[in-house]
Amino acid sequence: MLHKCANPACEIPFRRLTEGKLFLVERSQEVAAGPGNGKRQIQSRIEYYWLCDQCKPRFTLADEAGRGILAVPMVDAPRKTSVGEIAPVASDGARGGQYAKGA
């Protein structure tokens, strides 16, 4: 559940979808198979992150290897994004763009 802005320096609480910018990230993880099945399986989960109205013009989110999803300044975003674009979710819940697939 979202509780505050994804920028760790910001304490603004999440209240509604019409404020700020919501991000949807699909994370994948390889897991061991069940007994008697030697194949490993990929599990996916959806994570949500939110930037408040004050942070969204100055920050975006990047998936950095070993560190996870981080709020980074807009000028650093293309250089730091290691996996791909993180797609914002429209306020009506529609998915836009591509998903970032993390490890």
C-alpha positions, 0 to 999 in steps of 0.5 A: 500500500502506498503511504507517502511520496517515493522521494525519501526526503519528502514526507507528503502522504499519498491521498488520491490518484488525482495528485502527483504521479503514480508508477507501476513496476512489474518485478520478476523473480526466479524461484525454485520449482516444487518437489519432483519438478526440476524446472525453475519458475518465474514469479511476477509481482506488481509494485506501485510507487508515487511521486507527489505534485511537488516532486514529480516535476523534479524527479522520476524513478529508476531501477538501479541494480542492487539498490531497487527503485529510487527517486532520481533527479530528472537530469540524471534519469536517462543515465541511471535508468538501468532496466528500461522505462517505468510506466506511469499509470493514468489516474483512471487506472489505465496502464501507459507505456512499457513496464520496467522488468526488474530482477 
